Amino acid sequence: MIHLLDDIVKNAEKEFESVKDSASLDRVKAHFIGKNGVLTKFFKQFSDFDIETKRQYGKLINEAKNKIEVLLANKKSYLQDVNISLSVSSNLIDVTLPGRGKSFGNIHPIMRTQERIEKIFRSIGFDVIDGPEIETDWNNFTALNSPIDHPARSMQDTFYLNLKDQNGLPLLLRTHTSPMQVRYASTNKPPIKVIAPGKTYRIDSDATHSPMFHQVEGLWVSKDVSFADLKGIYTEFLKCFFETENLLLRFRPSFFPFTEPSAEIDMMFTSGSNKGKWLEISGAGQIHPNVIRNFGLNPEYYMGFAFGSGLERLTMLRYGITDLRHFYENDLRFLNQIRN
Ligand code: DAH
């Protein structure tokens, strides 16, 4: 009996030794301690034995069973280790491979223009200010000397909200950045020297108009700011913006309710592909005395100039873009081309 058990355990040692995978491990396990396993059969015969024999051999059989279970457990954990290292080595990371790369986002061309403009004006002493796109009738029109029957105020041109301001007038999406003049000048003391870039809205949409577009407002209010300052500053700005000395400016008489005199600023490149054409760039003018008064300032003491330029226009000219709609279509083939 003892020899028999020893043989079984020795056999089991050999068999477990030669196991290479979990399938054969199961098989070997079944062979020895499974339901019909070699050792299990001993237990089954047990019932036929008398108590003394049971006591004598029961212990031995149990010892043999424990030894086999240890063999099983060892092999099992060994196989697990092997599996882990196998899967690690088959999924080896080659650290020398070039990375897949993450592409960095790119600043939108209009924002690039805005940042360029901010930098230039900061360098000549202007502050950059920001304000809401939802405006009151007063800031957008009335304070800017726009009469109640001005066409820009019509439902065809302006997006009105179903919300009213303190005066019972409907709020609106600002149609230009000029209301920032009113906001800022009525809450800050002169000298005032700011630009206010941002989004503006009009009911208008074709190859050259978008219902949302961008402007930058310029405002300089002090005691002795003249049209000559406007000319000097705006000329310098355009030369910096287009990075060329080869351009001419023309201040063409025009009309805006909030300036007197008013001008349309045209520019012409004297070299390059756009050479020789006058291009409309900006509205501008000396601030109307009524507007100075609406700022809460005395037009006897204070004067200044303002301008409002379209960022889309400036961007199109700088990069040679011919269709405004490219800016809003989010086509990476377009956007990726503009990186400086
Ligand atoms: N707000 C005008 C527009 O959107 C542009 C403009 C013209 C702004 C003359 C000004 C200005 O500040 O002085 O058409």
Boltz pocket constraint, residues with backbone or C-beta under 6 A from the ligand:
constraints:
  - pocket:
      binder: B
      contacts: [[A, 175], [A, 176], [A, 177], [A, 178], [A, 217], [A, 218], [A, 256], [A, 258], [A, 259], [A, 263], [A, 282], [A, 283], [A, 284], [A, 285], [A, 286], [A, 305], [A, 306], [A, 307], [A, 308], [A, 309]]
      max_distance: 6.0
